[in-house]
């Protein structure tokens, strides 16, 4: 079950980078992860749930700044932008996150 969840997250990250957040549908994520749409919904009942876990995954791979930088950030895009601005991140992860945030 964890392998399926991981495939879904990887698929979402790849599609968000390629197509942008608003350009990616849950159906496309399911297809890329090679899971049925119902399986995707079992792991992530809503788009917000998937987005939240995807952001957690990306930020877990990079050092986190003080949590206070996220105060007042209402959107995932805003949180990613602040994280990148403060940490700079390594070049690959920062570029990856910035491309997602720009969508």
Buried (B, 14 or more C-beta within 10 A) or exposed (E): EEEBBEBBBBBBBBBBBBEBBEEBEBEBBBBBBEBEEEBBBEBBEEBEEBBEBBBEBBBEEBEEBEEEBBEEBEEBBEBBBBBBEEBEBEEEBBEBBBBBBEB
